[in-house]
């Protein structure tokens, strides 16, 4: 587990280095929220919170900050006056596309490492991760909702 934690922390550090000087005013959750708004059809607080595994309250705070920073706009559908949806502004779209490019660069960087790992090792690791992921899903199911 310590190795997973170290890998996660190093990936986070590389992400911060990658965005240094460009988007330092935004947190990782804000960047990921923009990413989900760019990907989800008719994104609202509920859909975003489910996608990000965060509370609706946390997403409300994040989207409020994104609204104040002119990264997203909110809108309502004519047939549903209660529900608020979000869409990216031009500035938000620029950040979203930049984030997509960075992710592709990170993948390419990591693929450089993985190309030297033989197929058998890859299959063993993939199998382990799948089993561990399934185990965690079961634990989440047993423990209940966030």
N, CA and C atoms as an extended XYZ file, in Angstrom:
438
Properties=species:S:1:pos:R:3:atomname:S:1:resname:S:1:resid:I:1 pbc="F F F"
N         0.829       -1.195        0.000 N   UNK     1
C         0.000        0.000        0.000 CA  UNK     1
C         0.872        1.257        0.000 C   UNK     1
N         1.997        1.168        0.670 N   UNK     2
C         2.912        2.318        0.713 CA  UNK     2
C         3.389        2.677       -0.694 C   UNK     2
N         3.636        1.676       -1.514 N   UNK     3
C         4.075        1.923       -2.887 CA  UNK     3
C         2.982        2.619       -3.702 C   UNK     3
N         1.714        2.207       -3.512 N   UNK     4
C         0.608        2.883       -4.193 CA  UNK     4
C         0.556        4.354       -3.793 C   UNK     4
N         0.702        4.605       -2.498 N   UNK     5
C         0.672        5.974       -1.990 CA  UNK     5
C         1.809        6.801       -2.605 C   UNK     5
N         2.986        6.225       -2.663 N   UNK     6
C         4.139        6.936       -3.235 CA  UNK     6
C         3.924        7.245       -4.712 C   UNK     6
N         3.403        6.267       -5.455 N   UNK     7
C         3.144        6.489       -6.880 CA  UNK     7
C         2.121        7.603       -7.054 C   UNK     7
N         1.042        7.555       -6.269 N   UNK     8
C        -0.001        8.581       -6.348 CA  UNK     8
C         0.582        9.966       -6.060 C   UNK     8
N         1.375       10.060       -5.004 N   UNK     9
C         1.961       11.347       -4.625 CA  UNK     9
C         2.920       11.864       -5.701 C   UNK     9
N         3.683       10.977       -6.297 N   UNK    10
C         4.619       11.390       -7.351 CA  UNK    10
C         3.876       11.828       -8.609 C   UNK    10
N         2.785       11.140       -8.949 N   UNK    11
C         1.964       11.560      -10.085 CA  UNK    11
C         1.358       12.942       -9.819 C   UNK    11
N         0.903       13.165       -8.588 N   UNK    12
C         0.361       14.475       -8.208 CA  UNK    12
C         1.435       15.556       -8.335 C   UNK    12
N         2.631       15.264       -7.875 N   UNK    13
C         3.743       16.215       -7.966 CA  UNK    13
C         4.058       16.530       -9.421 C   UNK    13
N         4.127       15.504      -10.263 N   UNK    14
C         4.383       15.727      -11.685 CA  UNK    14
C         3.275       16.557      -12.332 C   UNK    14
N         2.042       16.321      -11.896 N   UNK    15
C         0.918       17.119      -12.401 CA  UNK    15
C         1.053       18.584      -12.022 C   UNK    15
N         1.423       18.837      -10.778 N   UNK    16
C         1.616       20.221      -10.325 CA  UNK    16
C         2.754       20.889      -11.074 C   UNK    16
N         3.836       20.155      -11.295 N   UNK    17
C         4.970       20.699      -12.051 CA  UNK    17
C         4.524       21.034      -13.472 C   UNK    17
N         3.736       20.142      -14.041 N   UNK    18
C         3.276       20.312      -15.413 CA  UNK    18
C         2.431       21.569      -15.587 C   UNK    18
N         1.609       21.895      -14.593 N   UNK    19
C         0.735       23.067      -14.666 CA  UNK    19
C         1.357       24.316      -14.050 C   UNK    19
N         2.568       24.187      -13.530 N   UNK    20
C         3.214       25.320      -12.847 CA  UNK    20
C         3.304       26.528      -13.780 C   UNK    20
N         2.898       27.669      -13.246 N   UNK    21
C         2.963       28.907      -14.003 CA  UNK    21
C         1.774       29.124      -14.918 C   UNK    21
N         0.957       28.102      -15.125 N   UNK    22
C        -0.175       28.236      -16.033 CA  UNK    22
C        -1.506       28.317      -15.286 C   UNK    22
N        -1.723       27.378      -14.402 N   UNK    23
C        -3.014       27.285      -13.731 CA  UNK    23
C        -2.852       27.114      -12.231 C   UNK    23
N        -1.905       27.815      -11.668 N   UNK    24
C        -1.634       27.676      -10.235 CA  UNK    24
C        -2.777       28.180       -9.359 C   UNK    24
N        -3.671       28.985       -9.940 N   UNK    25
C        -4.788       29.519       -9.171 CA  UNK    25
C        -5.886       28.483       -8.932 C   UNK    25
N        -5.796       27.341       -9.607 N   UNK    26
C        -6.845       26.336       -9.521 CA  UNK    26
C        -6.323       25.069       -8.870 C   UNK    26
N        -7.162       24.470       -8.037 N   UNK    27
C        -6.806       23.216       -7.402 CA  UNK    27
C        -7.076       22.039       -8.321 C   UNK    27
N        -6.577       20.898       -7.929 N   UNK    28
C        -6.759       19.687       -8.727 CA  UNK    28
C        -8.238       19.340       -8.866 C   UNK    28
N        -9.004       19.517       -7.791 N   UNK    29
C       -10.443       19.226       -7.858 CA  UNK    29
C       -11.148       20.145       -8.842 C   UNK    29
N       -10.729       21.391       -8.897 N   UNK    30
C       -11.334       22.338       -9.846 CA  UNK    30
C       -11.012       21.944      -11.285 C   UNK    30
N        -9.767       21.551      -11.523 N   UNK    31
C        -9.367       21.120      -12.866 CA  UNK    31
C       -10.150       19.872      -13.262 C   UNK    31
N       -10.281       18.921      -12.337 N   UNK    32
C       -11.021       17.705      -12.650 CA  UNK    32
C       -12.512       17.985      -12.827 C   UNK    32
N       -13.039       18.933      -12.089 N   UNK    33
C       -14.444       19.322      -12.254 CA  UNK    33
C       -14.652       19.892      -13.664 C   UNK    33
N       -13.743       20.746      -14.105 N   UNK    34
C       -13.814       21.278      -15.464 CA  UNK    34
C       -13.754       20.133      -16.472 C   UNK    34
N       -12.885       19.172      -16.214 N   UNK    35
C       -12.749       18.017      -17.100 CA  UNK    35
C       -14.074       17.262      -17.211 C   UNK    35
N       -14.736       17.022      -16.097 N   UNK    36
C       -16.011       16.305      -16.130 CA  UNK    36
C       -17.102       17.136      -16.790 C   UNK    36
N       -17.133       18.428      -16.546 N   UNK    37
C       -18.122       19.285      -17.197 CA  UNK    37
C       -17.933       19.228      -18.711 C   UNK    37
N       -16.684       19.151      -19.140 N   UNK    38
C       -16.403       19.038      -20.566 CA  UNK    38
C       -16.790       17.692      -21.161 C   UNK    38
N       -16.866       16.666      -20.345 N   UNK    39
C       -17.122       15.308      -20.848 CA  UNK    39
C       -18.557       14.822      -20.655 C   UNK    39
N       -19.217       15.269      -19.607 N   UNK    40
C       -20.544       14.759      -19.245 CA  UNK    40
C       -21.625       15.479      -20.055 C   UNK    40
N       -22.632       14.720      -20.477 N   UNK    41
C       -23.792       15.324      -21.133 CA  UNK    41
C       -24.682       15.943      -20.049 C   UNK    41
N       -25.025       17.192      -20.225 N   UNK    42
C       -25.872       17.934      -19.279 CA  UNK    42
C       -25.361       17.821      -17.839 C   UNK    42
N       -24.144       18.282      -17.594 N   UNK    43
C       -23.579       18.157      -16.243 CA  UNK    43
C       -24.304       19.035      -15.220 C   UNK    43
N       -24.681       18.402      -14.125 N   UNK    44
C       -25.244       19.127      -12.982 CA  UNK    44
C       -24.484       18.676      -11.734 C   UNK    44
N       -24.827       19.250      -10.599 N   UNK    45
C       -24.099       18.947       -9.365 CA  UNK    45
C       -24.133       17.444       -9.060 C   UNK    45
N       -25.273       16.818       -9.237 N   UNK    46
C       -25.404       15.390       -8.939 CA  UNK    46
C       -24.508       14.541       -9.828 C   UNK    46
N       -24.553       14.780      -11.138 N   UNK    47
C       -23.731       13.989      -12.066 CA  UNK    47
C       -22.238       14.201      -11.810 C   UNK    47
N       -21.870       15.447      -11.562 N   UNK    48
C       -20.454       15.744      -11.312 CA  UNK    48
C       -20.001       15.087      -10.015 C   UNK    48
N       -20.829       15.177       -8.967 N   UNK    49
C       -20.446       14.587       -7.672 CA  UNK    49
C       -20.292       13.075       -7.787 C   UNK    49
N       -21.156       12.432       -8.562 N   UNK    50
C       -21.045       10.983       -8.762 CA  UNK    50
C       -19.780       10.640       -9.545 C   UNK    50
N       -19.493       11.427      -10.566 N   UNK    51
C       -18.308       11.172      -11.395 CA  UNK    51
C       -17.022       11.369      -10.617 C   UNK    51
N       -17.016       12.360       -9.725 N   UNK    52
C       -15.801       12.689       -8.981 CA  UNK    52
C       -15.732       12.023       -7.617 C   UNK    52
N       -16.775       11.278       -7.252 N   UNK    53
C       -16.845       10.649       -5.925 CA  UNK    53
C       -16.663       11.676       -4.819 C   UNK    53
N       -17.381       12.787       -4.940 N   UNK    54
C       -17.348       13.847       -3.940 CA  UNK    54
C       -18.790       14.179       -3.562 C   UNK    54
N       -18.954       14.862       -2.440 N   UNK    55
C       -20.299       15.235       -2.016 CA  UNK    55
C       -20.850       16.337       -2.908 C   UNK    55
N       -22.173       16.428       -2.927 N   UNK    56
C       -22.822       17.495       -3.695 CA  UNK    56
C       -22.419       18.862       -3.142 C   UNK    56
N       -22.255       18.951       -1.831 N   UNK    57
C       -21.841       20.208       -1.209 CA  UNK    57
C       -20.458       20.654       -1.687 C   UNK    57
N       -19.543       19.695       -1.776 N   UNK    58
C       -18.193       20.013       -2.247 CA  UNK    58
C       -18.232       20.482       -3.702 C   UNK    58
N       -19.040       19.816       -4.519 N   UNK    59
C       -19.151       20.194       -5.930 CA  UNK    59
C       -19.810       21.569       -6.052 C   UNK    59
N       -20.773       21.848       -5.205 N   UNK    60
C       -21.408       23.179       -5.225 CA  UNK    60
C       -20.381       24.273       -4.954 C   UNK    60
N       -19.493       24.036       -3.996 N   UNK    61
C       -18.440       25.012       -3.693 CA  UNK    61
C       -17.486       25.179       -4.874 C   UNK    61
N       -17.105       24.058       -5.471 N   UNK    62
C       -16.177       24.108       -6.603 CA  UNK    62
C       -16.811       24.845       -7.784 C   UNK    62
N       -18.068       24.506       -8.106 N   UNK    63
C       -18.707       25.143       -9.262 CA  UNK    63
C       -18.940       26.632       -9.006 C   UNK    63
N       -19.177       26.999       -7.759 N   UNK    64
C       -19.330       28.427       -7.441 CA  UNK    64
C       -18.023       29.171       -7.742 C   UNK    64
N       -16.899       28.571       -7.359 N   UNK    65
C       -15.603       29.184       -7.643 CA  UNK    65
C       -15.354       29.246       -9.149 C   UNK    65
N       -15.721       28.174       -9.858 N   UNK    66
C       -15.549       28.159      -11.312 CA  UNK    66
C       -16.421       29.216      -11.979 C   UNK    66
N       -17.628       29.422      -11.467 N   UNK    67
C       -18.510       30.478      -11.978 CA  UNK    67
C       -17.880       31.854      -11.742 C   UNK    67
N       -17.370       32.068      -10.538 N   UNK    68
C       -16.751       33.354      -10.190 CA  UNK    68
C       -15.495       33.639      -11.010 C   UNK    68
N       -14.808       32.578      -11.444 N   UNK    69
C       -13.593       32.731      -12.247 CA  UNK    69
C       -13.874       32.690      -13.753 C   UNK    69
N       -15.161       32.722      -14.111 N   UNK    70
C       -15.579       32.741      -15.513 CA  UNK    70
C       -15.074       31.528      -16.300 C   UNK    70
N       -15.042       30.372      -15.640 N   UNK    71
C       -14.645       29.136      -16.309 CA  UNK    71
C       -15.855       28.315      -16.732 C   UNK    71
N       -16.978       28.507      -16.042 N   UNK    72
C       -18.230       27.840      -16.408 CA  UNK    72
C       -19.376       28.845      -16.343 C   UNK    72
N       -20.421       28.522      -17.084 N   UNK    73
C       -21.699       29.230      -17.001 CA  UNK    73
C       -22.730       28.229      -16.527 C   UNK    73
N       -23.805       28.734      -15.943 N   UNK    74
C       -24.890       27.831      -15.564 CA  UNK    74
C       -26.091       28.133      -16.455 C   UNK    74
N       -26.916       27.107      -16.617 N   UNK    75
C       -28.114       27.261      -17.429 CA  UNK    75
C       -29.184       26.300      -16.940 C   UNK    75
N       -30.420       26.567      -17.376 N   UNK    76
C       -31.544       25.681      -17.084 CA  UNK    76
C       -32.161       25.255      -18.398 C   UNK    76
N       -32.772       24.092      -18.388 N   UNK    77
C       -33.481       23.616      -19.569 CA  UNK    77
C       -34.916       24.149      -19.534 C   UNK    77
N       -35.475       24.420      -20.684 N   UNK    78
C       -36.847       24.961      -20.710 CA  UNK    78
C       -37.881       24.053      -20.044 C   UNK    78
N       -37.672       22.744      -20.115 N   UNK    79
C       -38.630       21.799      -19.543 CA  UNK    79
C       -38.382       21.484      -18.067 C   UNK    79
N       -37.304       22.040      -17.484 N   UNK    80
C       -36.984       21.791      -16.079 CA  UNK    80
C       -36.408       23.062      -15.478 C   UNK    80
N       -37.253       23.799      -14.803 N   UNK    81
C       -36.846       25.091      -14.257 CA  UNK    81
C       -36.081       24.975      -12.938 C   UNK    81
N       -36.060       23.788      -12.334 N   UNK    82
C       -35.409       23.612      -11.037 CA  UNK    82
C       -33.925       23.267      -11.160 C   UNK    82
N       -33.604       22.377      -12.080 N   UNK    83
C       -32.241       21.851      -12.177 CA  UNK    83
C       -31.301       22.835      -12.869 C   UNK    83
N       -30.118       23.007      -12.265 N   UNK    84
C       -29.093       23.883      -12.832 CA  UNK    84
C       -28.016       23.008      -13.480 C   UNK    84
N       -27.661       23.358      -14.695 N   UNK    85
C       -26.630       22.650      -15.448 CA  UNK    85
C       -25.456       23.594      -15.689 C   UNK    85
N       -24.321       23.017      -16.064 N   UNK    86
C       -23.115       23.813      -16.297 CA  UNK    86
C       -22.562       23.550      -17.686 C   UNK    86
N       -21.939       24.583      -18.226 N   UNK    87
C       -21.209       24.435      -19.492 CA  UNK    87
C       -19.949       25.283      -19.383 C   UNK    87
N       -18.946       24.891      -20.131 N   UNK    88
C       -17.670       25.595      -20.099 CA  UNK    88
C       -17.762       26.909      -20.874 C   UNK    88
N       -17.129       27.940      -20.345 N   UNK    89
C       -16.969       29.184      -21.088 CA  UNK    89
C       -15.787       29.003      -22.041 C   UNK    89
N       -15.477       30.019      -22.825 N   UNK    90
C       -14.316       29.925      -23.714 CA  UNK    90
C       -13.045       29.700      -22.903 C   UNK    90
N       -12.924       30.413      -21.779 N   UNK    91
C       -11.765       30.236      -20.907 CA  UNK    91
C       -11.745       28.827      -20.310 C   UNK    91
N       -12.900       28.334      -19.882 N   UNK    92
C       -13.005       26.971      -19.350 CA  UNK    92
C       -12.689       25.931      -20.400 C   UNK    92
N       -13.144       26.165      -21.616 N   UNK    93
C       -12.867       25.253      -22.726 CA  UNK    93
C       -11.368       25.195      -23.019 C   UNK    93
N       -10.715       26.347      -22.939 N   UNK    94
C        -9.261       26.411      -23.158 CA  UNK    94
C        -8.532       25.582      -22.099 C   UNK    94
N        -8.933       25.735      -20.840 N   UNK    95
C        -8.335       24.974      -19.750 CA  UNK    95
C        -8.616       23.472      -19.924 C   UNK    95
N        -9.843       23.141      -20.303 N   UNK    96
C       -10.237       21.743      -20.533 CA  UNK    96
C        -9.360       21.110      -21.605 C   UNK    96
N        -9.192       21.793      -22.732 N   UNK    97
C        -8.385       21.255      -23.839 CA  UNK    97
C        -6.918       21.134      -23.432 C   UNK    97
N        -6.429       22.116      -22.689 N   UNK    98
C        -5.047       22.061      -22.216 CA  UNK    98
C        -4.844       20.861      -21.289 C   UNK    98
N        -5.805       20.605      -20.423 N   UNK    99
C        -5.763       19.467      -19.515 CA  UNK    99
C        -5.745       18.155      -20.301 C   UNK    99
N        -6.550       18.073      -21.358 N   UNK   100
C        -6.571       16.885      -22.213 CA  UNK   100
C        -5.194       16.642      -22.837 C   UNK   100
N        -4.580       17.708      -23.328 N   UNK   101
C        -3.245       17.594      -23.937 CA  UNK   101
C        -2.238       17.100      -22.905 C   UNK   101
N        -2.304       17.668      -21.707 N   UNK   102
C        -1.384       17.253      -20.644 CA  UNK   102
C        -1.561       15.773      -20.319 C   UNK   102
N        -2.808       15.309      -20.262 N   UNK   103
C        -3.048       13.893      -19.972 CA  UNK   103
C        -2.430       12.996      -21.041 C   UNK   103
N        -2.560       13.385      -22.282 N   UNK   104
C        -1.956       12.601      -23.370 CA  UNK   104
C        -0.435       12.582      -23.227 C   UNK   104
N         0.143       13.725      -22.866 N   UNK   105
C         1.592       13.788      -22.660 CA  UNK   105
C         2.013       12.890      -21.504 C   UNK   105
N         1.227       12.870      -20.416 N   UNK   106
C         1.538       12.016      -19.261 CA  UNK   106
C         1.468       10.547      -19.667 C   UNK   106
N         0.451       10.202      -20.464 N   UNK   107
C         0.326        8.822      -20.934 CA  UNK   107
C         1.542        8.417      -21.746 C   UNK   107
N         1.944        9.296      -22.663 N   UNK   108
C         3.120        9.009      -23.492 CA  UNK   108
C         4.369        8.863      -22.630 C   UNK   108
N         4.500        9.725      -21.632 N   UNK   109
C         5.651        9.648      -20.720 CA  UNK   109
C         5.661        8.305      -20.005 C   UNK   109
N         4.524        7.886      -19.493 N   UNK   110
C         4.451        6.626      -18.757 CA  UNK   110
C         4.568        5.418      -19.673 C   UNK   110
N         4.081        5.537      -20.908 N   UNK   111
C         4.219        4.439      -21.869 CA  UNK   111
C         5.683        4.154      -22.171 C   UNK   111
N         6.507        5.166      -22.057 N   UNK   112
C         7.952        5.009      -22.238 CA  UNK   112
C         8.486        3.981      -21.230 C   UNK   112
N         7.971        4.034      -20.003 N   UNK   113
C         8.368        3.065      -18.979 CA  UNK   113
C         7.759        1.693      -19.267 C   UNK   113
N         6.466        1.669      -19.578 N   UNK   114
C         5.753        0.403      -19.725 CA  UNK   114
C         6.185       -0.402      -20.939 C   UNK   114
N         6.760        0.237      -21.941 N   UNK   115
C         7.179       -0.514      -23.136 CA  UNK   115
C         8.282       -1.518      -22.815 C   UNK   115
N         9.014       -1.272      -21.727 N   UNK   116
C        10.090       -2.186      -21.342 CA  UNK   116
C         9.640       -3.284      -20.382 C   UNK   116
N         8.371       -3.289      -20.019 N   UNK   117
C         7.836       -4.319      -19.131 CA  UNK   117
C         7.246       -5.422      -20.013 C   UNK   117
N         7.691       -6.660      -19.784 N   UNK   118
C         7.217       -7.728      -20.664 CA  UNK   118
C         5.736       -8.031      -20.429 C   UNK   118
N         5.129       -8.675      -21.405 N   UNK   119
C         3.686       -8.927      -21.414 CA  UNK   119
C         3.230       -9.709      -20.182 C   UNK   119
N         4.007      -10.692      -19.765 N   UNK   120
C         3.639      -11.511      -18.601 CA  UNK   120
C         3.551      -10.647      -17.333 C   UNK   120
N         4.536       -9.779      -17.134 N   UNK   121
C         4.510       -8.886      -15.969 CA  UNK   121
C         3.298       -7.949      -16.035 C   UNK   121
N         3.018       -7.425      -17.216 N   UNK   122
C         1.873       -6.536      -17.386 CA  UNK   122
C         0.575       -7.251      -17.025 C   UNK   122
N         0.445       -8.506      -17.468 N   UNK   123
C        -0.765       -9.271      -17.181 CA  UNK   123
C        -0.910       -9.569      -15.693 C   UNK   123
N         0.189       -9.854      -15.022 N   UNK   124
C         0.159      -10.114      -13.579 CA  UNK   124
C        -0.287       -8.859      -12.836 C   UNK   124
N         0.304       -7.733      -13.171 N   UNK   125
C        -0.051       -6.467      -12.512 CA  UNK   125
C        -1.501       -6.105      -12.818 C   UNK   125
N        -1.917       -6.244      -14.083 N   UNK   126
C        -3.299       -5.921      -14.466 CA  UNK   126
C        -4.293       -6.801      -13.717 C   UNK   126
N        -3.966       -8.082      -13.592 N   UNK   127
C        -4.835       -9.007      -12.865 CA  UNK   127
C        -4.934       -8.618      -11.397 C   UNK   127
N        -3.794       -8.316      -10.785 N   UNK   128
C        -3.783       -7.897       -9.384 CA  UNK   128
C        -4.626       -6.638       -9.193 C   UNK   128
N        -4.415       -5.637      -10.044 N   UNK   129
C        -5.147       -4.374       -9.910 CA  UNK   129
C        -6.653       -4.571      -10.096 C   UNK   129
N        -7.026       -5.432      -11.025 N   UNK   130
C        -8.444       -5.720      -11.238 CA  UNK   130
C        -9.046       -6.368       -9.993 C   UNK   130
N        -8.348       -7.351       -9.429 N   UNK   131
C        -8.833       -8.015       -8.213 CA  UNK   131
C        -8.940       -7.035       -7.051 C   UNK   131
N        -7.925       -6.203       -6.900 N   UNK   132
C        -7.929       -5.233       -5.800 CA  UNK   132
C        -9.044       -4.216       -5.996 C   UNK   132
N        -9.244       -3.793       -7.225 N   UNK   133
C       -10.319       -2.851       -7.538 CA  UNK   133
C       -11.681       -3.458       -7.208 C   UNK   133
N       -11.897       -4.706       -7.581 N   UNK   134
C       -13.147       -5.400       -7.271 CA  UNK   134
C       -13.345       -5.521       -5.762 C   UNK   134
N       -12.273       -5.828       -5.051 N   UNK   135
C       -12.330       -5.908       -3.593 CA  UNK   135
C       -12.766       -4.560       -3.003 C   UNK   135
N       -12.159       -3.477       -3.475 N   UNK   136
C       -12.513       -2.149       -2.974 CA  UNK   136
C       -13.965       -1.794       -3.304 C   UNK   136
N       -14.436       -2.191       -4.494 N   UNK   137
C       -15.846       -1.978       -4.847 CA  UNK   137
C       -16.765       -2.674       -3.845 C   UNK   137
N       -16.415       -3.893       -3.475 N   UNK   138
C       -17.219       -4.641       -2.503 CA  UNK   138
C       -17.210       -3.966       -1.140 C   UNK   138
N       -16.051       -3.464       -0.740 N   UNK   139
C       -15.941       -2.766        0.539 CA  UNK   139
C       -16.803       -1.493        0.537 C   UNK   139
N       -16.773       -0.768       -0.552 N   UNK   140
C       -17.581        0.449       -0.681 CA  UNK   140
C       -19.061        0.090       -0.601 C   UNK   140
N       -19.439       -0.978       -1.280 N   UNK   141
C       -20.822       -1.427       -1.272 CA  UNK   141
C       -21.273       -1.815        0.146 C   UNK   141
N       -20.393       -2.499        0.876 N   UNK   142
C       -20.710       -2.895        2.246 CA  UNK   142
C       -20.801       -1.702        3.204 C   UNK   142
N       -19.906       -0.754        3.004 N   UNK   143
C       -19.837        0.392        3.904 CA  UNK   143
C       -20.951        1.408        3.653 C   UNK   143
N       -21.478        1.460        2.434 N   UNK   144
C       -22.561        2.382        2.115 CA  UNK   144
C       -22.088        3.595        1.339 C   UNK   144
N       -23.002        4.529        1.156 N   UNK   145
C       -22.738        5.743        0.385 CA  UNK   145
C       -21.850        6.720        1.121 C   UNK   145
N       -21.210        7.573        0.317 N   UNK   146
C       -20.340        8.632        0.862 CA  UNK   146
C       -21.188        9.692        1.515 C   UNK   146
